[in-house]
């Protein structure tokens, strides 16, 4: 329904244009062009056209960095997870967060929502609907005219340190050159989703999928599925599968109790997301050891929706000890799951077992992964107890830049920024986390612009020292006084 005060998107866009003009958001371009074989190289290539990539490209305009292109492997309008593999009904973050609007009122999600529906219904909105958030991002891209090249999958970053450039190789043979590369590649962009070896090695791929993959739930109509994992995504997928007509969706957790505490809520309330980067390394290590020990619980409404289905079941204290294909004469292959409590058989299984962050897992970083410092290289925890998940994360600089291992050639890494979930340990909830994105964006954008400036400082400073364009044109005595004399 549309409220009586819904002004419509056209009026909102007019108001937004006025606000951008009033605050002088876009600044003059100042970056010196870098030519490659007569062609102008990009000042910044942003890899990933979801919420982070779009906001990075827009934010760089405020710094006068305009020679920017966003590249995304998905079709237009399907960037990020929201219409690909995310299956929650609503976002999990509070609706009042304003992660990518840069303080511009008419660019906020709320302004967009109220322009379409009116202000009266806003208070009744509990959380942002997933589909609405994607529609907002599509509008954000369009109204801000952000340049995005879709169906462009990055395969290799080839450093050219002698030229201060990176050569980017895309699927299909396309090549671009860029001075700076921002990897706005989301949750999995700093590593890969984890699949237990027993699933990967024991089952044909037709019998399983990770939650991060497209899943044809229509093909599973009337079937039984098992889901491994106790985090929010497991319940999102169970509820989604049941809405699509599967006969049963059973969730298996190693823990004996449901996760109840969501540390992100604390971090949002006390400034932890904004101030985390100021902590010393050992304190960061301890904080992230605690954070990673929590499974993010499902939202209450998601759990209630899933639990209300007659085909839903939850198995606590039930890790999978083994999985195997079970072939029954005259039937499609089944999956036999062994837990400490017995056997279960399913037509299909879904894996929701989390994430590994490690630059060495990213094919596009193959040329430089061995150069990148990890937390395991730089930091010894005060407790003496190492956490392998933390140790594999890249040890990033203050602006999300990769840093070299001791003795490595840092010149090959200069200009590469990890603005994805692998920044978690170094800079906290920041890139790809809506809760911290509004704090992370200025940090990254300033760092990218600073690098561009420092790379050209000799030329810029020389031009400054030689600058002699007159601004003041007055004379004394004035011409009138001279004539009177």
N, C-alpha and C positions, 0 to 999 in steps of 0.2 A: 504493500500500500504506500501511497505517496501522501505525506503530510501537507497541510495547507501552506506551510512556509517553506516548502521545498523549492529552491530557486532554480534548480536544473543545472546541468554541468556547463552549459554555455555561459550562464551568468557567473558561475564560479570561476571559469577560466578567464573571464574579463577581469574579475576581482584579483585573481592571481597575477595576471600580467601587470596590473596597477601596483600590487605589493612589491613585485620584483623590481619595478622601475623606481619606486619610492626608496627602497633600501639600496639601490645601486648594486644589485647582486652580481651582475656580470662585469668583470674588469677588463681593461685593455690587455690584449695578448702581448707578451714580452719575450717568450721563449725563442731563442735563436734557432732557425731551421737547420736541420742536419740532412744532407743530401746523400743518397746512395744511387750511384749510376744515373745521376740527373733527376732522380725522383725524391720527393720529400719524405723522409722517414717519419713515422708517428712519434710524437713526443711521449705518448702513453698508450699502450695497448692494455685494455682491461679484458681479462679472460673470464667470461661468465656474465650473462645478462639478466640475472635475477635481481633481487632487491639490493644486494650489495653492489653489484656491478653498475646498475643504473645510478645509484646514489653517488658512487665514486666519480663517475663521468660528470654528473651534474655539479658536484662539489668542487671539482677541479676548475670549473668555469669561474668560480668566485676568486680563485687564485690567478686568473688570467692564463690558464693552461687550457687551450681549446682544441689543439690538434690531437684529438683523442678518438679512438674507435673501440667499441665494445664488440667482442666476439662471443657467440654462443652456439653450442652444438645442436640445439633444439630448434624446431620450427618457431616462427614468430608467434608470441602469445603463450608459449609453453615453456618458457625459461624457468629454471628453478624446480623445486619439488612439487609445487602446489597442484599442478594438473598432470603430473607424471607418476610419482609414486607416493606422495603424501596421501594418507587415507583417513586422517582425523576429520571430524565434522567441523570443528572450530580450531583456531589457533590456541595454543596453551598459554600464551602470554596475556597479561592484562590489556584490555582494549584501549586504555588511556596512554599507553606508550606511543611516543612519536619518534620512531627511529630514523626516518629518512627525509624529514621535511625541512631540516636546517632552520627550525624556528619560524618558518613562514606559515602563518595561520591557514591560508587557503590551500596549502599543499598537504595538510594533514589528512590522515584517513578519516577523521571525524568530519572535517569540512566536506570531503568527497561524499561520505555517507549521508550527511544531512542535506546536501544539495539534491540528492536523489530521493530521500525519504522524509525529510523534515526533521526538525529538532526534537519534537515531542517524543519520538520513539527511541531516541538515543539512550535514555536512562534505562530502558527495558532491555537493551542489548547486554548480554552477559559477556560473551567473548566474540571475537571477530570470526565470522564464517569463512572457512577456507576459500571457497569460491569467490567470495566478496573481496578477499585480500588479493587474489590474483587479478580480479577485474580492476582493482585500484592500481596495481602495478602496471597493467596495460595502459591505463589512463595516464599514469605518471610518465611513462615512456613517451606517449603521444604528445601530451600537452607541453612537455619540456623539450620535445624534438631531440631526443637523445639518439645519436647514431649507433645502430646495432647491426652487425652483420650476422645473420642467422645461418644455421646449417654449416657452421665453421668449427670443426673439432680440432683443437690443437694437439699435435702429435709429438712435437719436439721443440725445445728451446735451445738454440745454438748460440752461445755467447760469442761476440766479436769484440773482445775487450780493447783491441787496438783502435777501434772506431767508436767506442762508447755505445755500442748497439747490441741488440739481440736479434737474430734472424729466427722468425717464427715459421715453423713448418706445419701446415694444416693438411688434414685428410683430403685426398684428391690432388695434391701437389701445389696448392696455393702457398705463396710465401709472402710474408710481410716483415718489415724491419721496424723496430721500435727502440727508443732510448730507455724507456721504463716499461716494465711488465707487471701488472697487478693481477695476481691470481685470486679472483673473487669467485672461487669455485665451490663454495658451500661446505656442507658438513663432511662429505667424502673427499673433497678436493685436496686434502692434505695427506691422504693415505688411501684406505679402502675399507669397505664394509667387511666385517669378520664373519667367515663361515667356518664352523668346526670341520676339521679334516674328515671326521667319520661320516659327515653328510656329503661333503664334496667328493670323497673317494669311494664311498659305498653305494651311492644312489645314482641312477641315470638322471640327467638334468630334467627330463620330462616329469620327474616326480617331486621336484622341489624348486623353491625360489627364495631369494632373500627379499625382505620387505622393501628394499631399495629398487627392486626390479619391477617392470610391468608384469602384472599377473592377470590372466584372463579368468576372472571369477565366474563369468557366464559358463565357461567350459566345465566348471566345478559345481554347477547347479545340482543339488541333490546329493552331493558327495560329502565325505567326511575329511576334514583337514586338521592336522596337528600343528601347533605354533610353539616354537621354542624361544623362550625369552620372557623376562618379567617386567620389562620397561613399558613406557607409555605406548610405543609403537606396536607392541604385541596386542594390546587391547584395541588400538585403532584398527588393526587389520582383522581382528576377530569380529568386531562389530561391523566393519565394512563387508566382510565376507558373508555374514549372516543376512545383511540387508540385500545382498545380491543372490540369495537363495541357496547357499550351501546348507546341507542338512545338519552339520555339526561343526563347531570350531572349538577346539580344546587347547587351552594355554597351559604350558608346562614351565614351572619355575624351579630353579635350584633352591632359592630361599624358602624357608618354612613359614614366613610371614610376608604379606603384601608390603611393598614399599609405601611408606606414608609421608616421609619428610622430603620436601623438595627444596634443596638449599638455594636454588635460584631465587625463590621468593625472598629469603633473607638478604641475598646479595642486592636485590632491587631496592630494598627498603632503607639500607643503611649507607648507601654510597659505595658499597663494595665494588660494584662494577666499574665505577669511575676511578676509584683510588687504588684498585688492585695493582696497576703497573708500578706504583711507588713502593711496593713491598720489596724487601730484600729477597734474594733467590731462595734461601733456605725456608723462609716463611711461605713463599709461593709454593714450594715443593710440598710442604706439610698441608697447605690449604687444598691443593689439587689432589693430593693423596686422599684426603677426606672426601672431596667432591666426587672423584671417580669411584669411590666406594659406595655411592648412592646410585640406585636405579631411579631414573626420573619416573615418579608414579604417574598413572593415568589421571586425567582430570576426573573429578567425581561424576560429571555427567556422562563421560565416555564409559566409565566402568558400569554405571547404572544401566546405560543402554545395552551394553554387551550382556551383562548379567541377566537382563530381563528376557533374553531369547531362550526358548526351551532347548535349543541345540547347543547352548554355551556350557562349557565346563572348565574349571580351574583346578590344576593339580599342583599343590604346594609341596615343597621338599621333594621334587621329582625331576632331578637332572636326567638327561638322556645318557644312558650308559652305552647304548649301541643303536644303530639303525641299519636296516637291511631291506633289500627288496624281497618281497614275498610273492612268489608267483603261484596263483591258484588256477587250476585248469579251467579254461573257458572264461576267465576274467582278465581284465587289465591288471598289471602289476600293482601290488599294494606296498605300502611302507610299514614295516614292523618296527616299532619303537620299544626299546627296553628301558625301563626305569627301575629304581630299587623296589618298586611296588608291583611290578609285573609287566605284562606286554600290552601294547595297544596297536591297532592296525588302522591305517588311514589311506585314503586315495591320493593324498598330496600333503606335503609338509611345507611350512613357511618358517624361515629362519629370521629371528629378530635378536641377534646376539651382539649388536654394538659395532664399534668402529676402532680401527687401528690408524693412528696418525704417525706417519714416517715418510719423509721425502723420498726414501729409497723405493717406496711402493708406487711412485708416480712415474709413468712412462715418459711424460713430457719433460721431466727433470733428469733423465738418465745421464745427460752430459755433465751435470753439476752435483748430483745427489751426494757423491762421496766427499765433496768439498764442504757441505753444509754442516755447521755445528749442531749437535744434539744436546738435549739437557743432560744426558748421561755423560757427555764429554766435559761439561762445564761445572756441574753442581753435584756436591755430595750432601745428601740429606742429613740433617742434624740427628735424626733418629738412628742413622746407620742402616735403615731398612730401605732398599731400593725398590722402586716401582717400575717395572719394565714398560708399562704404558707411558708413563711420564718420560722416562729416559729416551724413548724413541722420538719424542716431539722435537721439532726444530727449535733451537735456541735463537730467538729473534731479537733484533734491535728495537729501539723505542718506537719506531715508525713501521713495524711489521717487516722490516727488511731482513733477508737472510744474512747471516754472519758466517764467516769461514771458520773451519776447524783450525786449531793451532798448526801453523806451518803451511796451510793451504793458500792457494792463489785467490785472494778476495776479489781481484779485479773481474773475474769471470762471474761473480755473484752480484756485482754492483748493478743496481737497477731492477732487481727482482724482489717483489714484495709478496708475502704469503698472507693475503687478506681472506683467509678461510679458517675452518675450525681448528686447524693445526696450530693456530696462534693461542689456543686456550691456556696453555701452561705459562707462556711468556707474558701475555697481556690480558688474561682473564676472559670473561664473557664479552666478546667484542665482535670480531668478524663472524658473520653468518648467525649470530645470536641476537634476536630482536631486542632482548633485554639490555644489551650493551652497545648496540650499533651506533646510537647517537653520540656516545662518547668516543667510539673508535674511529668514526669517519674523520673528524678534524685531525686526529693524530696521524692517520695515514696520509691524508691529503696534504697536510703541511710537510710531512716527510718527503713525499714525492716531489713537491714543488721546490723544497730546499735542495734536493739532489740536483734537479735540473738547473737551478741557479748556480750552485757550486761547480757543476761541470763546466759552466760557461763563464765562471767568475773573471777569468783573465780578460776576456773580451768585453764583458759588461763593465768591469771596473775601468778598463782603458777608455771605453766610450764615456764613462762618467767623468773621468779626469779631463777629457778633451771637450766636454760639453760646454758650449758657450752661446746657446740660443738666448737672445735677450727677451726677457719678459717685461721688465719695466721700461717704458718708452718716454717717460717725462724728461724735461730739460730745465736747467736753471742757468741763467735767468730764463723764464718762459719766453717763447717767441714774441708775445705781446709786450713784455717788458723790454726786450731788446729793441723793438721798433720804437717804443716811446723814448728810449735813450737817444 
